[in-house]
Amino acid sequence: MTDGKVWMTENLSINVTDSYCQQDDTLNCNRYGRLYTWKAAILGCSSLGDGWRLPTDEEWKTLAKSYGGIYDDSDDKGKSSYVNLMQDGKAEFNAVLGGNREANGAYERLEAHGFYWSSTEHDSTEAWFYNFAKGPTLLNHHTGDKKRAVSVRCIK
């Protein structure tokens, strides 16, 4: 990537506690990787060894800025970053729209959103994550419940 970091080019798919296949279907794990709670995401990346870890919010912003920026920090509301970082995009990052699993166990947003954790906490119950949103074609970031399970990319 242009930010000088080594990013995974596909979603993490290591089976750790509090990680899930979308709709509890193994075929979805093969296509989208696993969905991880925030704590599971940190564990999953660190279990790879060799310096792999969950990227910070600032590292996500830097990556996005290299391709146009996120919603509130770009001229096109994050559209260029979305296009370039998606599967088959210029960046070879290959983001996919794996949706999420809510804390209550409900699976949502498959093929509509690709959510990705950062390691940066907002407070004791929420952390920052990045949202590749298909409908409006944009990349943005938000805070969300750490018990929600979303996709993960690791960095070193």
C-alpha positions as a Markdown table, in Angstrom:
| # | Residue | x | y | z |
|---|---|---|---|---|
| 1 | Met | 0.0 | 0.0 | 0.0 |
| 2 | Thr | 1.1 | 3.6 | -0.5 |
| 3 | Asp | 1.2 | 4.2 | 3.2 |
| 4 | Gly | 4.3 | 2.1 | 3.6 |
| 5 | Lys | 2.6 | -0.5 | 5.8 |
| 6 | Val | 1.9 | -4.1 | 5.0 |
| 7 | Trp | -1.8 | -4.7 | 5.0 |
| 8 | Met | -3.5 | -8.0 | 4.5 |
| 9 | Thr | -5.2 | -8.2 | 1.1 |
| 10 | Glu | -8.0 | -10.4 | 2.2 |
| 11 | Asn | -10.1 | -10.6 | 5.3 |
| 12 | Leu | -8.9 | -12.4 | 8.3 |
| 13 | Ser | -10.3 | -15.9 | 8.6 |
| 14 | Ile | -8.8 | -17.4 | 11.7 |
| 15 | Asn | -11.3 | -19.2 | 14.0 |
| 16 | Val | -11.0 | -17.7 | 17.5 |
| 17 | Thr | -13.6 | -17.3 | 20.2 |
| 18 | Asp | -16.2 | -14.7 | 19.3 |
| 19 | Ser | -15.6 | -14.9 | 15.6 |
| 20 | Tyr | -18.4 | -16.0 | 13.2 |
| 21 | Cys | -19.2 | -17.0 | 9.6 |
| 22 | Gln | -21.9 | -14.7 | 8.2 |
| 23 | Gln | -25.3 | -16.5 | 8.6 |
| 24 | Asp | -23.3 | -19.3 | 10.3 |
| 25 | Asp | -22.4 | -20.6 | 6.8 |
| 26 | Thr | -18.9 | -21.8 | 6.2 |
| 27 | Leu | -19.2 | -20.8 | 2.5 |
| 28 | Asn | -19.5 | -17.2 | 3.7 |
| 29 | Cys | -16.3 | -17.5 | 5.7 |
| 30 | Asn | -14.6 | -18.7 | 2.5 |
| 31 | Arg | -15.8 | -15.7 | 0.6 |
| 32 | Tyr | -15.8 | -12.9 | 3.2 |
| 33 | Gly | -13.6 | -14.1 | 6.0 |
| 34 | Arg | -14.8 | -14.3 | 9.6 |
| 35 | Leu | -16.6 | -11.6 | 11.5 |
| 36 | Tyr | -14.9 | -10.7 | 14.8 |
| 37 | Thr | -15.9 | -8.8 | 18.0 |
| 38 | Trp | -13.4 | -6.1 | 18.8 |
| 39 | Lys | -11.5 | -8.2 | 21.4 |
| 40 | Ala | -11.5 | -11.2 | 19.0 |
| 41 | Ala | -10.1 | -9.0 | 16.2 |
| 42 | Ile | -7.1 | -8.0 | 18.4 |
| 43 | Leu | -6.5 | -11.6 | 19.3 |
| 44 | Gly | -6.9 | -12.8 | 15.7 |
| 45 | Cys | -4.3 | -10.4 | 14.3 |
| 46 | Ser | -1.8 | -10.9 | 17.1 |
| 47 | Ser | -2.1 | -14.7 | 16.7 |
| 48 | Leu | -0.6 | -14.4 | 13.3 |
| 49 | Gly | 2.7 | -13.5 | 14.9 |
| 50 | Asp | 5.5 | -11.7 | 13.0 |
| 51 | Gly | 4.3 | -8.2 | 14.1 |
| 52 | Trp | 0.8 | -8.5 | 12.8 |
| 53 | Arg | -1.8 | -6.4 | 14.7 |
| 54 | Leu | -5.1 | -4.6 | 14.3 |
| 55 | Pro | -4.6 | -1.2 | 12.6 |
| 56 | Thr | -5.3 | 2.0 | 14.5 |
| 57 | Asp | -7.9 | 4.5 | 13.4 |
| 58 | Glu | -5.1 | 6.8 | 12.2 |
| 59 | Glu | -3.6 | 4.1 | 10.1 |
| 60 | Trp | -7.0 | 3.5 | 8.4 |
| 61 | Lys | -7.3 | 7.2 | 7.8 |
| 62 | Thr | -3.8 | 7.4 | 6.3 |
| 63 | Leu | -4.6 | 4.4 | 4.0 |
| 64 | Ala | -7.9 | 6.0 | 2.9 |
| 65 | Lys | -6.2 | 9.4 | 2.4 |
| 66 | Ser | -3.8 | 7.8 | -0.1 |
| 67 | Tyr | -6.8 | 6.9 | -2.3 |
| 68 | Gly | -9.0 | 10.0 | -1.8 |
| 69 | Gly | -10.0 | 10.1 | 1.9 |
| 70 | Ile | -13.0 | 9.1 | 4.0 |
| 71 | Tyr | -16.4 | 10.8 | 3.8 |
| 72 | Asp | -15.7 | 13.9 | 6.0 |
| 73 | Asp | -12.1 | 14.3 | 4.7 |
| 74 | Ser | -12.4 | 14.1 | 0.9 |
| 75 | Asp | -13.8 | 16.1 | -2.0 |
| 76 | Asp | -16.1 | 13.2 | -3.1 |
| 77 | Lys | -17.4 | 12.0 | 0.3 |
| 78 | Gly | -15.2 | 8.9 | 0.3 |
| 79 | Lys | -16.2 | 7.6 | -3.2 |
| 80 | Ser | -12.7 | 7.4 | -4.6 |
| 81 | Ser | -11.4 | 5.5 | -1.6 |
| 82 | Tyr | -14.3 | 3.1 | -1.8 |
| 83 | Val | -13.7 | 2.4 | -5.5 |
| 84 | Asn | -10.0 | 2.0 | -5.1 |
| 85 | Leu | -10.0 | -0.1 | -2.0 |
| 86 | Met | -12.7 | -2.5 | -3.0 |
| 87 | Gln | -12.1 | -5.9 | -4.6 |
| 88 | Asp | -10.4 | -5.4 | -8.0 |
| 89 | Gly | -9.7 | -1.8 | -7.2 |
| 90 | Lys | -6.5 | 0.1 | -8.0 |
| 91 | Ala | -5.1 | -0.3 | -4.5 |
| 92 | Glu | -5.2 | -4.2 | -4.5 |
| 93 | Phe | -6.7 | -4.0 | -1.0 |
| 94 | Asn | -9.7 | -6.1 | -2.1 |
| 95 | Ala | -12.3 | -5.0 | 0.5 |
| 96 | Val | -15.5 | -7.1 | 0.4 |
| 97 | Leu | -19.0 | -6.4 | 1.8 |
| 98 | Gly | -19.2 | -9.0 | 4.5 |
| 99 | Gly | -21.8 | -7.3 | 6.6 |
| 100 | Asn | -21.9 | -7.8 | 10.4 |
| 101 | Arg | -23.2 | -9.7 | 13.3 |
| 102 | Glu | -25.0 | -7.7 | 16.0 |
| 103 | Ala | -24.3 | -8.4 | 19.7 |
| 104 | Asn | -27.8 | -10.1 | 19.9 |
| 105 | Gly | -26.7 | -12.6 | 17.2 |
| 106 | Ala | -28.5 | -11.1 | 14.2 |
| 107 | Tyr | -26.6 | -11.1 | 10.9 |
| 108 | Glu | -27.0 | -8.0 | 8.8 |
| 109 | Arg | -25.9 | -6.1 | 5.7 |
| 110 | Leu | -24.2 | -8.8 | 3.7 |
| 111 | Glu | -23.2 | -7.5 | 0.3 |
| 112 | Ala | -24.3 | -4.0 | 1.3 |
| 113 | His | -21.6 | -3.0 | 3.8 |
| 114 | Gly | -18.0 | -4.0 | 4.6 |
| 115 | Phe | -17.2 | -3.0 | 8.1 |
| 116 | Tyr | -13.6 | -3.2 | 9.4 |
| 117 | Trp | -12.4 | -2.7 | 13.0 |
| 118 | Ser | -9.6 | -0.4 | 14.1 |
| 119 | Ser | -7.8 | -0.9 | 17.3 |
| 120 | Thr | -8.7 | 2.6 | 18.6 |
| 121 | Glu | -11.2 | 2.7 | 21.4 |
| 122 | His | -13.8 | 5.4 | 21.6 |
| 123 | Asp | -14.8 | 4.5 | 25.2 |
| 124 | Ser | -15.1 | 1.3 | 27.3 |
| 125 | Thr | -17.9 | -0.1 | 25.1 |
| 126 | Glu | -17.2 | 1.3 | 21.6 |
| 127 | Ala | -14.4 | 1.4 | 19.1 |
| 128 | Trp | -13.8 | 3.0 | 15.7 |
| 129 | Phe | -14.6 | 1.0 | 12.6 |
| 130 | Tyr | -14.6 | 1.7 | 8.8 |
| 131 | Asn | -17.6 | 1.3 | 6.6 |
| 132 | Phe | -17.5 | 0.5 | 2.9 |
| 133 | Ala | -21.1 | 1.4 | 2.0 |
| 134 | Lys | -22.3 | 0.0 | -1.4 |
| 135 | Gly | -25.5 | 2.0 | -1.7 |
| 136 | Pro | -24.1 | 5.5 | -1.5 |
| 137 | Thr | -20.6 | 4.2 | -2.7 |
| 138 | Leu | -18.5 | 5.7 | 0.1 |
| 139 | Leu | -16.0 | 5.0 | 2.8 |
| 140 | Asn | -16.7 | 6.4 | 6.2 |
| 141 | His | -15.8 | 5.7 | 9.8 |
| 142 | His | -18.0 | 5.4 | 12.9 |
| 143 | Thr | -17.9 | 4.2 | 16.4 |
| 144 | Gly | -19.7 | 1.0 | 17.3 |
| 145 | Asp | -20.4 | -1.6 | 20.0 |
| 146 | Lys | -17.3 | -3.7 | 20.6 |
| 147 | Lys | -19.6 | -6.8 | 20.8 |
| 148 | Arg | -20.7 | -6.3 | 17.2 |
| 149 | Ala | -18.7 | -8.7 | 14.9 |
| 150 | Val | -17.3 | -7.2 | 11.7 |
| 151 | Ser | -14.5 | -8.0 | 9.2 |
| 152 | Val | -10.8 | -7.6 | 10.0 |
| 153 | Arg | -7.7 | -6.6 | 8.2 |
| 154 | Cys | -4.4 | -6.9 | 10.0 |
| 155 | Ile | -1.3 | -4.7 | 9.5 |
| 156 | Lys | 2.4 | -4.8 | 10.2 |
